[in-house]
Amino acid sequence: MIKVSPLTQKKIRHFKEIKRGYWSFVALSIMLILSLFAELLINSKALVVKYDGSYYFPVVSDVRLGSEFGQESSSEADYRVLQ
């Protein structure tokens, strides 16, 4: 546990008493944490792809070419076409 000085504890208590500021801080902190996972929540790539018995994770790996998944395209694979 981090040892906090009494003066710092007093400042934290005073900050918590200011309800609007405290809840704004909480809301901004939650939004900041959610923004760290934005790539997983909102993107155009598939999260998991199973092709020929192998699993691929396009959202966390490099660009997978369409030729790797049997598509004619030499650019990024179109994950919506894969069945």
Backbone torsions as a table, in degrees:
resi	resn	phi	psi	omega
1	MET	NA	139.5	179.7
2	ILE	-78.3	131.8	178.8
3	LYS	-87.3	121.9	-176.6
4	VAL	-111.3	137.0	-179.1
5	SER	-67.3	155.0	178.9
6	PRO	-59.6	-33.9	178.5
7	LEU	-65.4	-41.5	178.0
8	THR	-66.4	-40.2	177.1
9	GLN	-60.4	-40.6	178.9
10	LYS	-63.9	-41.0	179.4
11	LYS	-66.7	-38.3	178.7
12	ILE	-66.7	-43.1	177.0
13	ARG	-60.5	-42.9	179.1
14	HIS	-63.0	-40.6	179.0
15	PHE	-64.1	-39.7	179.2
16	LYS	-66.8	-25.3	178.3
17	GLU	-71.0	-25.0	177.0
18	ILE	-85.0	91.0	-170.1
19	LYS	-59.3	-45.4	-176.9
20	ARG	-62.8	-43.1	179.0
21	GLY	-67.2	-40.5	-179.4
22	TYR	-64.6	-48.2	-178.5
23	TRP	-70.6	-29.0	173.4
24	SER	-65.6	-41.3	176.7
25	PHE	-61.8	-43.4	179.6
26	VAL	-63.2	-45.7	-179.2
27	ALA	-63.3	-44.1	178.9
28	LEU	-65.2	-36.5	178.3
29	SER	-65.1	-41.7	178.5
30	ILE	-64.4	-42.9	178.9
31	MET	-64.7	-36.6	177.9
32	LEU	-64.8	-43.3	179.0
33	ILE	-65.0	-41.1	177.3
34	LEU	-63.7	-35.2	-179.3
35	SER	-66.3	-24.8	177.5
36	LEU	-68.1	-26.3	179.9
37	PHE	-104.5	15.3	-176.7
38	ALA	-61.4	-35.1	-179.9
39	GLU	-61.9	-35.1	178.6
40	LEU	-79.1	-33.2	-175.1
41	LEU	-79.7	-41.1	-173.5
42	ILE	-132.2	105.2	175.9
43	ASN	-161.0	176.6	-178.6
44	SER	-103.7	2.3	-179.4
45	LYS	-97.4	155.8	176.3
46	ALA	-74.4	147.8	177.3
47	LEU	-76.9	-46.1	-179.1
48	VAL	-138.8	136.0	176.6
49	VAL	-128.0	129.1	174.2
50	LYS	-109.4	117.1	-178.1
51	TYR	-136.4	124.4	-178.8
52	ASP	53.1	41.7	176.3
53	GLY	80.0	-1.4	179.2
54	SER	-109.9	146.2	178.2
55	TYR	-100.5	138.2	177.6
56	TYR	-126.1	146.4	179.6
57	PHE	-123.3	81.5	-174.7
58	PRO	-62.9	-26.8	-175.4
59	VAL	-71.4	-23.8	-179.0
60	VAL	-114.1	-0.5	-178.8
61	SER	-115.3	-177.5	178.4
62	ASP	-68.8	175.9	-179.8
63	VAL	-66.4	128.9	175.8
64	ARG	-96.5	127.5	-179.1
65	LEU	-77.0	152.3	178.7
66	GLY	-62.3	-30.1	-179.9
67	SER	-65.7	-24.1	177.2
68	GLU	-69.4	-24.5	-177.7
69	PHE	-110.3	20.6	176.0
70	GLY	77.6	17.5	177.3
71	GLN	-95.1	158.2	-178.5
72	GLU	-78.8	-18.7	-176.7
73	SER	-71.9	138.5	175.6
74	SER	-97.3	3.9	175.4
75	SER	-94.8	-165.8	-178.0
76	GLU	-60.0	143.3	-177.5
77	ALA	-64.3	145.0	174.5
78	ASP	-92.9	100.0	-172.9
79	TYR	-70.6	-21.7	178.9
80	ARG	-71.0	-24.9	-179.5
81	VAL	-78.5	-30.5	-177.6
82	LEU	-62.2	137.6	178.3
83	GLN	-122.4	NA	NA
